[in-house]
Amino acid sequence: MRDVVYVLAAVLVVSVVVRRLRRRGASPGVPPAVRLWRSTVGRHRSAGGRASRRLLGDTGLVAAREVRERVRGRFFKVITLLLLVVVAAAVVVPTLRSSSRTHLSIGVVGPLAPSLREAVVRTAASGRVTATFVTEPSAADARAALRSGAVGLVVDHGSSLLVKTAGAATGTTAGARAIHSIATLLGVDGAFRAAGLSPAQAATVSHARPLPIKSLVSARRSNAATSTAVIGLILVFIMLTQYNTWTLMGVMEEKASRVVEVLLATIRPIQLLAGKVLGIGLLALVQAGLVVGVALVVADVVGSDLLVGTAPLVVVATLVWLVLGYVFYCWVYAAAGSMAERQDQVQSLVLPLSVPVIFGYIVALTSVQSTTPSLLVTVLAYLPPTAPFGMPVLVADGRATWWQFAIAVVISLAATVAVARLAAAVYRRAVLRTGRRVRLHELVATTR
């Protein structure tokens, strides 16, 4: 679980860096929207333009140029490189730390049976501590070696242990835990000898196995499914908020540069909006896939156990709802971007749009750590704004059948179509209004 914390902390750091870099605005030079206009209108006869037109018409052309211009930008390159470095470090660093071993030199005064020495070495090794023995001629010599640091522990005739400071055996370090385990082992061995048990009898007692524990009702959710669902929920939350903000900022920058007025004279508003949504979505999918691929490759190369024990079904469900969640929210964020013109107006638009995302994330994260999901999570799993968080929890708990999963997908797709039509109407009416932020009630009044 500690490795998981490292990865999640790394992703959160990158998310904060992305937001701060985004607030600084675009780099000086030609605005991204102007470059998009040039590549869309001025270079539509190129081979790439003809291929995009054959694929999706003007929508494919806008999407292709959106991807190309953003990939060429320094912001995307820096953030992608930063993500790859941080994720790789989050996988490698725990492996380096776990591979390091602590050395414990044990001074022995008096006899200590070879079998007992082997047991001490095995006990220390279980806590990643390498134990070696140093024979001391007397207790005084052992104390002197302990004071000088030549040994870290003294075994006095198998009846008592001696450390230099009291904290050496009560701390949380690997050496302190090993000392505590060795003290327990020697104490049990002394109790066996005091009871008059033979070595064979003592070995039989010490190797006794605990009784198996059975339950009347088997657990519906495994530990692997729970941990996978927790990681999936956190990543879905970060990716949805990040990539949808990309969409909002892209539409706002295009409106602020006023190039959208020329673009709308060439293509329809729904085509322009769909092209931007598709282009940013493909770019986000490629970036996320690249990060996951690098994490898998690095984990395999360094032998990390970070991804060991994941639940494949939960992983697939999380990826499906990540895509469906982006497809649903990107239209909403794109329409909101058409209502803003400056970056200081973005926060007032993002906050209300993030309420269902935050609510669904908190409820799902709380429920996935309980024994059974609540009725609220079951309801949220079928509501398109919160389904990306609720349905993976039901899948991890084994309470969602294939047809229930399919019903939730159909509901989400139907709602996405309705939201896309509404977003296109808002975009068409708001994107050409410049000079101030467009209020929603103004658009409603215009529609009436």
N, C-alpha and C positions, 0 to 999 in steps of 0.2 A: 504493500500500500504506500510505502514511502516513495517508491519509484513513480507511482501515479501522481503523487503530490508534486514531485519535481517537474513532470511534464505539464501538469495543469498550471503550475506557477509560471513556467516558461511561456505558455500560451497567453496567459493573462498579461505578462510583461510586454509581449509583442503587441497585444491588443491596445494597451495604453500608448505604446510608442506610435502605433498607426494613427490613433486618434489625434495625438499631439502634432504629428507631422501633417496630418490632413488640415488641421486648423490654421497652419501657417500659410495655407493657400498654395496656388500653383506657382511653379518656378517662373522667373521672368522669361520673356520671349513670346513666341506665338502661342495663344491660348489653345487648349485641347480642342475646344469646339471649332475654332477656325481651321485647325488641321483636319478635323473630321469633315468640315464642309469642303475643303479643298480636295480631300481624297474621295469624297462622295460625289461631288458635282464635277470637279475638274478632271478626275482620273477614272471615270466610270468606264472608259473604253479599254482599260488595261485587261490583261488576261485574268487577274484575280477578280476584277469587277465583273467581267462576263461570266465567270464561274459562279459568283455569288448571285448574279441575276438569274442564271439558269436554275439555281438551287431553291431560293426563296424569294426571288424578285428583288424589289427595292429593300425589303426587310432584311434579306440576307446580305445585301450590299452594305447597309448601315451597320449590321452586326459585325461583318468582317472588318470593316474599317475601324469600328470601335475597339475590337480586339487588337488590331495592328497598332493603332495609335497609343493605346494604353501600355502595350508591351514595350514599345519604344521609349516610353516615358521613364525618367529616372526614379520616380516614386515607386512604381511597380517593381522595378529591378531591385531597389534597395530593400523594400519590405519583403520580397520573396527570398532574397539572400539572407536577410536577418531571420526570417522564419526557419529556413533550412539549418542555419548555424545553431540557433537556439534549440530546435528539436533534436538535432544530432547530439548537441552537448547534453541535453536532458536524458538521452538514452545512454551515452557513454559514461558520464560522470558517476552515476550510481554503480555501474559495473566496475569502474576503477576503485571506488571506495569499498565495494563488497569483496573485491579480489585481494585487498590488503589484509595481512594477518598480523596479529599482535603477538609478540614474543614474551613469554613468562619464564624466568629462570627460578627454579625451586631449589632452595637449599635443604638438604636432608641431614638431620642429626639422628643417629641410631639406625637400626635396621628398618627396611621397608620392602615388603615382599615384591618380587618381580611382577606377579599378577596384579598387585595393587598399583604398581607404577604404570603398567599398561592401561589400567582403568582410569588413572588420573590423566594420562595423555589423551585417551579417547574423550573423556569428559571435557577437557580444555579444547580439543579440536572441534567439538560440536558447536562451540561458540567462536570459531575461527581464531583460536589462540594456540600457538605452538608452545608446548611445555617441554623444558629440558631440566635435567636434574644435576645438581652439584653436591657432592658429598662433603659435608663439613665435619672436621674432627671433633668439635665441641660446640656447646651452646653459645659460648662466648664468641668463638670465631664466626658462627652463624649470625649473631647479632651485629658483629662488626661488618660483615658482608652486606647485611640488610641496610645498615646506616650508610654505607658507601654507595649503594645502588647496584652492587654486583649481582644481587638476587632480589627478587620482588616478593618472595614468599618463603617462609621457613616452616618445615614440618619437623616438629620436635618429638622423636620417638613414636610417631604415629598417634600421639595423644592430644596434641595441641598445635595450633597454627599461629604464626607470628608475622605481622606486617609492619611496615615502617610507620604509617599514619592510619588513623581510624577510617579516613575516607577512602583508603585504598580498597577496602572490601565492601563498602556500602554505596559506592558511586554507580553510575550507569554505563561506565566504559566496559569494553569487552574484557579487559583484565579483571575488573572488579567482579563482573558476573562469573568469570571463570574461577576466581578465588572462592566465591560463595558456593559454586557447584562442587568444587573440590572439598570444601569443608563439609558439605552434606554427604558426599561420598565416603569420606573417611569416618564421619560420625556413624553412618549406617554400618560400615565394616567393623567399627569398634563394638557396636551393639550386637552384631552377629557373633563376634568372638566372646563377648561377655555372656551370651546365651548358650555358649558351648556348641555351636553349630559347626559341623565339618565344612571344609572349603566347598565340597560338592553341594551340601545343603544350602550354604550361603549363596552359591551361584544360582541355585534353583529359585530361591526367594527373590534375589535381586533381578532376575530376568522374568519375573511374573508379568503377564500381560493384563491390562485392565479388561473388565467384562464389557462385551459389546452392549451398546445402548440402542434400543429399538423404540419406535414410536408407533402409535396407533394410526396416525395420519401422516403420510410422508410430506416432506416439504415441497411446495410447488416451485420454489425459486432456489436455485443454487447460488453459492457464493460467487462463482464466475459470472453468472447472469447479472447479479446485483452490481458487481464492480464494473462490468461492461456497460450496464445501463447508466450508472453514475457518470462514467467518463463520457459516454455518448451524449447525455443530456447537457453536460457542461460545454462540450465542443459544438453541439447544435446551437446552443444559446449564443456562444461567441461568434460563430460563423454567420448566423442569421443577422445579428445586429451589425456585424462588420460589413458583410457584402451588400446588405440592403442599404446601408449608409452610402456605400459606393454608388449605388443606383441613384439615390437622392442627390448626391453631390454632382454626379455627372449631368443630370437633367438641369440642375440649378446653374452650373457653369455654362451650359449651352444657352440657357435663357439669358444669363447675364451678358454674354458676348453678343447677343442679338443676331447671331448667325442663324438661329432657328427660324427667323423670318424668311431668310433665303431658302432654307431647307424645305419649309412648308410650301413654298411656291413650286417645288420640284416633286415632292412625294406627299402622300396623305399623312395626317397626324398619327393614325393608328400604326402605320408602317414605320414611321420614325420612332415612335415610342416602343413598339415591339422589337425593332432592331437594336435599340440601346439596351433593353432588358435582356434580350437574347445574347448580345455580345458580352455584357458584363457578367451574365450568368455563366457563360462558357468559360470566361477567363477565371472566374472564381472557382469553378469546378476543376479546371486544370491546375490552378494553384493549390487547392486543397488536396487533389490527387497526388501532386508532386511532393507535397509535404509528407503525406501518409506513406508514399512509396519510399522516400528517403528514410523515414523512421523504420520501416520494415527492413530495408537493406542494412542499415547501420545496426539494428538490433540483431540481425542474423550474423553479421560479420563479427561483432564483439561478443556474441553469445549472451545477450541480455535476456532476462526472463520477464521483461516488462509486458510482453504481449502473450505470455504463456497463460493458458486457462481462460481465454476469452470465449464468449458464447457466440458462435457464428450467426445463429438466427437473430440474435439481438443486434449484432453488427449490421446485418443486411437491413433489418427494419429501421435502424437509426439512419442509415444512408438513404433509404427510400424517403423517409419523412424529412430529411434534410433538404432533398431536392424539391419535394412537394411544398415544404414550408417556404423555401425561397421563391418558388413559382407563384405562390399565393401572395406573399408580402411584397415582392418586387414591384408589382403593379401599384400597390398602395403607396409605397415610398416614391415611385416615379411620379405619380400624380401629386404627391406632396411637394416634390422638388419643383414642379411647374408653378407652384404657388409662392415660392420664395425666389429672391433675387440676390441676396447677400448671405454670407456665411453666418452673420450674427442672428439671422432668422431661422437657421437650421435647428437649433436646440429647442425652440418653442414648437417646432413641428415633429421632431423626433420623439420627444417625451411622451405625448399622448399615443403615438403609434407603438411605442415600446411597452405600454401598459399590459396588453394581453400576452406579450412575449414574456415579460417578467413574471406575471401572475402564473402563467402555465408552467414556467420553469421552476418557480419556488414550490408550487403544489406538487409537481411531479418529483422533484428532488427530495422533498419531505416524505412522499409516499413510497418511493423506491427503497427507502431504508427501513420501512416498517414491515410487519409480517405479511399483511395483505393490503393491496391498494384500496383507497377509500372510494366511496360512491362518486365523490366529486371528480376524481381522476378518470373514472369510467365515463362520466359525462363529457369531460374535457377532451377525451380521446376521439370523440366524434364531432367536435366543433372545429372547423378548419383553422381558426386562429391559434388554437392550443393543441391541436392533434399532433404536431411534431414533437411534443413533449409527453402527452398522455399515452399515445398508442405504444411507443417503445417500452413504457413501464408495464403495460398489460402484456406485451409479448414476453418481457423478461419474467413476469410472474406466471406465464402459461395460461392466462385467462382470456386470451384473444385467439379465436379460431381463424382459419384462413378466410372464411366468408365474412366474419366480422371485420377483419383487416381490409378485405376488398370493399366492403360497404363504406368504411371510413375513407378509403382512397377515392371512391366514386363521389362521395359527398364533397371532399376537398377539391376534386377536379371541377365539379359543377360550380362550386362557390368561386373557384379561380376564374372561370369563364365570366361569371357575373361581375366579379370585381374588375376584370380586365375591361369589360365594356364600360363600366362606370368610370374607371381610371382614364380611359381614352376620352370620354366626354369631358371630364375635369381638365385633362391636359389640353384639349382642343380649345377650351374657353379661357384657360388661365395662362398658357405659355406665352401669349402675345401681349399680355398686360404687364407693362414695365413701369418702373418708377417707385413702386411700393409693393408690400406684400399683399397678395390677394386673399381675401377672407372667404371661408366656405359659404357663408350665408349670401355673399354676393353672387356666387356661382349658382346657388339654388334659386335666387331671385331672377337671374338671367334665364335659367331654364324655364321657369314659369312664364 
